[in-house]
Amino acid sequence: MALFAQDGFSAFLTAAVGRIVLLISLTTVVVQAEESLEYKIKAAYLYNFTKFITWPPIQNESFNICLIGNDPFSGLLDNLETKTAQDKPIRIFRYDTIKQANHCQILYFDTPNSNLNVAVANALLVGNLSEKLTVGSQPFFAESGGMIGFALEQEKVKLHINLKALKQSGLSISAKLIEVSTIVEEDEHE
């Protein structure tokens, strides 16, 4: 009889462990799906910025979108290379530093931690990014001198726009994009 009780416990334990493993697996799938949707939305925004922001005449043969730091898009942006912006083919570049991105029209910053790294912060403060749209997902990106920051609010991707930084860069923005965004000022987060 004792042997039967032990086998019953063993079966119960095996079933419980199986359920826990299944629950962890499902949770991981849901989190990955949410992250994937978040970056699909951000990729769509990056493309749509080309329609709602006007650049001075572009001398490059292509319209260049550059990722500085990590690439959280997992290849999603590569699909944009079949499209055009400002009557030029879109090209995607990935760089480790901002120094490599002189030829870019859109700079997307992603750093390993939630704070802007020193090089990005210095570039934003110095303002040597004329005619380049700076976009980032770090908290307070636009409030720190970036032009457009992606913010997650109630699990939705929202836009924070720093109009002063945009105007200083020589870019102009459509009123339609302003309407769907939150306007912020530098150092508003302090």
WOHU-V908730 format. One record per residue. RES is the residue in one letter. SS is DSSP state (H for helix, E for strand, L for the rest). PHI is phi in whole degrees, 0 to 359 (NA if undefined). Layout:
RES&SS&PHI  RES&SS&PHI
//
This chain:
M&L&NA  A&H&296  L&H&295  F&H&296  A&H&296  Q&H&292  D&H&296  G&H&296  F&H&295  S&H&298  A&H&295  F&H&298  L&H&296  T&H&298  A&H&295  A&H&295  V&H&297  G&H&301  R&H&294  I&H&296  V&H&298  L&H&297  L&H&298  I&H&297  S&H&298  L&H&295  T&H&298  T&H&298  V&H&296  V&H&296  V&H&298  Q&H&296  A&H&295  E&H&295  E&H&296  S&H&297  L&H&296  E&H&303  Y&H&282  K&H&295  I&H&294  K&H&296  A&H&296  A&H&296  Y&H&299  L&H&303  Y&H&292  N&H&292  F&H&302  T&H&294  K&H&265  F&H&247  I&E&234  T&E&250  W&L&259  P&L&300  P&L&310  I&L&268  Q&L&277  N&L&294  E&L&283  S&E&225  F&E&264  N&E&253  I&E&253  C&E&240  L&E&262  I&E&251  G&E&95  N&L&292  D&L&246  P&L&280  F&L&275  S&L&49  G&L&85  L&H&301  L&H&286  D&H&301  N&H&297  L&H&291  E&H&291  T&H&266  K&L&248  T&E&237  A&E&214  Q&L&54  D&L&63  K&E&227  P&E&293  I&E&278  R&E&232  I&E&251  F&E&233  R&E&239  Y&E&228  D&L&276  T&L&229  I&H&290  K&H&299  Q&H&277  A&L&253  N&L&297  H&L&267  C&L&263  Q&L&266  I&E&240  L&E&247  Y&E&256  F&E&259  D&E&221  T&L&249  P&L&299  N&L&249  S&L&282  N&L&263  L&L&295  N&L&283  V&H&299  A&H&297  V&H&293  A&H&301  N&H&296  A&H&297  L&H&291  L&H&290  V&H&291  G&L&75  N&L&270  L&L&246  S&L&298  E&L&63  K&L&235  L&E&273  T&E&257  V&E&228  G&E&204  S&L&255  Q&L&294  P&L&304  F&L&63  F&L&300  A&H&293  E&H&290  S&H&264  G&L&114  G&L&289  M&L&269  I&E&229  G&E&247  F&E&276  A&E&235  L&E&269  E&E&232  Q&L&52  E&L&63  K&E&237  V&E&279  K&E&242  L&E&254  H&E&248  I&E&242  N&L&258  L&H&297  K&H&299  A&H&295  L&H&297  K&H&296  Q&H&296  S&H&277  G&L&90  L&L&263  S&E&239  I&E&241  S&L&288  A&H&299  K&H&298  L&H&288  I&H&297  E&H&301  V&L&262  S&L&236  T&E&259  I&E&274  V&L&234  E&L&240  E&L&299  D&L&64  E&L&290  H&L&277  E&L&277
//
